[in-house]
Amino acid sequence: MTHPLPRTHADVEALLPDDGARAWLTEALADAACAQTAPAVSAPATWELRFAAAGRHCGHDNADAVRTLLLAEARAGQETLTRLYRHGSAAERRAVLRALPALVDGPHAVHLVEDALRSNDTRLVAAAVGPYTAAHLAPHAWRHAVLKCLFTGVPLDAVASLAHRAAGDRELARMLTDYAAERTAAGRAVPGDLGRVLTLTGKDPKEL
């Protein structure tokens, strides 16, 4: 499951291992704040370099929280988010995906979600099915995102607004039933999460 990230400087600072990491974060946030008024240049801004280096300076377990805070402080727009995603590592891409609900108003960044859902990196897939996807991904693509979680073993707890979007969805029920039948025919176990989401669609899992 993808857990909510800390939202404030103080929250993130409390996670960091030492004074050096905390000082680095303060400087990085100051650089990100400057990005709001600095003129556009062809070279990466200082805060973007810090975005990439967050794991090295603050610990890899804290990198998502640090990176999303930097994105928020810089008020990164769609162009910047797309660039950071396209050129970033899997960890950097995950942070961009997790920051989308706070930074993008509307479906303009759905292409990043769709790219992540083509990945077999389970942490990337889990980040891709968060609140932004729940709000903006089209029904057909969203159904396939649910199936992608089942294919890759991502717990469906990661899927934001699952109960709301699955409610009464007959096409999702059909797709889940077909997937279960394929698994059974191949002598493979049906994921336990499948029965749970099938119930949300209004179909009885006992009918499988």
N, C-alpha and C positions, 0 to 999 in steps of 0.2 A: 504494500500500500504506500502511496505517496503522501507523506505527512505535510501539513501546512507549514510554511516557512515563517520564521520570525520576521516582523515587519519594520521594526525600528532599529536605529543605530544602537541603542542601548541593549535591545534584545540580542542582536547579533554579537555585539561586543562581549556580552556575558558568556558566549559560547567559546570564545577564543582562548588559546592555551597560555598566552603570556603577554607581557606589556609590549613586546616587539610587534606581535601580531595586531594588537589593539592600536598601536601608533600607525602601523601600516594602513589599517582600515580607515583611520581618521584622515590620513593624507590622500588615500584613494577616493574617499567621498568628497573631499575638497576639490580634487581634480574633476570628478564627475559633475559637481555643481557648476564648475567653470564652463563645462561643455554647453550649458544652456545659453551662454552669451558669446562663446568663442566663435569666430568665423569658420566656415567649413574649409578644410584643407585636404589635400590628397593623401597625406600620411596618416596612419592611425593616431588618434588622440591618446594622450597619456593615460586617461582613464580606461581606454580600451585595452591598452597593454596590461594594465593592472587587472582588468577583467580576466584576461587569459592567465595571469600569474596568481590568481587568488588561492588556488589549492596549495601552491608551493609556500605561500607566506602565511596562510591562515589555517592550513590543514585541509586535507581533501574531504573530510566529513563535514566541514563547514563551508565548503566552496559554493554550494548552491545558494545558501543564505547570503553569503557575501556578494556573489555575482548578481542576484536579483535585487539586492539593495543598491548596488552600483547602477544598475539599469534604471531603477526608479529615480535615483538622485539625478541622473543625467537626463531624465525624461526622454529616454531613447524612443525615437519614432520608428515607423515601419521600415524605412530604408536602413537605419542602423541595425535594427533587430535582424533584418534579413541578412545583412552583411556578416554580422557576428555569427549567425547560425550557419551560413554557407561556408565560412572559413574556419569555424571553430571545431574543437574536439567534441567527442560525444558528451563529455561533461559540460562543456560550454553550451552546446545545443540544448541540453536538458534545462539549463538555467534560463535560457531564452524562452523555451516553451512554458516554464513555470511562471515567468513574468508576464506572459501575454494578457491575462485577465486584467491586470492593473494598468497596462500601458496601451492596449489597442482597443478602440471602441468600434465595434463592427467586425465584419468577416474578412477584413483585408489581409489578415495573416494566416488564413486557413491553409494556404499553400505550404506553410512551415509544418503545420500539423500533419498534412497529408504526406509530406516527405518523411516525417518521423515514423508514421504508421507503416511505411514501406520497409523500415528497418527491422532487424531481428534482435536488436539490443533491447532487452526487456525493460531496463531503466528508462530508456528513451520512449518506448511505447507507453509505459506507465505515466510519464510526464505529459505525453501527448493527449491523454484522455481526461484531462482535468477540466476545470470550469469553463475555460475558453472554448474548448471543443463542445462541451455540453450546450453552450449558448449559440454556437455558430456553425457547427458542422452539419451539412445536409443529411436528411434521414438515411439515404442509401449508404453514404460514406460512414455515417455513425454506426449503422448496423454492422458493417464490415469491420469497424474498429472494435466492436464488442467481440466479434469472432476472432479477430487478431489476438485479443487478450487470451481467449480460450486456446488458440493455437500455440501461443508462446508461453503459457503458464502464468501470465500476469493476473493476479487476483482481481476479481471484478470490483472489489472495494476501491480500486484506483479510479474507476469510471465515475466521474462526477455526474450527479443527477440521474443515476441509472434508473431508479424506480420511476421517476417522472417521465423520462423519455421512452422507457420500455413499456409503460402502461398501455395495454390494449393494442400493442403493435403486432398485428397478425403476420406481417411479412417477416419480422424478426423471429416470431415463433416458428414460421415455416423454415427459415434458414437454420435455426437451432435444431429443429427436428431432423432436418436433412443431415446436418453435421453429426448428430448423435447416431443416426442410422449408419452413416459411413464408418464411424468409429467402431460401432458394434459389429458390422460386417467384416471389418478388418481384424477383429479379435482384440481391439484396444479398449481400454476403459474410457468411459465418458466422464469428462471433468465434472467434479462436484458442483462447481459454480454454474454449470449449464442449467441444472434443474432449478436453481434459485432464480435465474433470470427468466427462465421459461414460465415460472409461476407469476412473475411480474407482468408478463404479456397477457396473462389470463388463461393460459393453457396448463392443464394438469400434467406434471412430469410423469405420472403413472401411465400416461398414454404412449410414452416412448417405447 
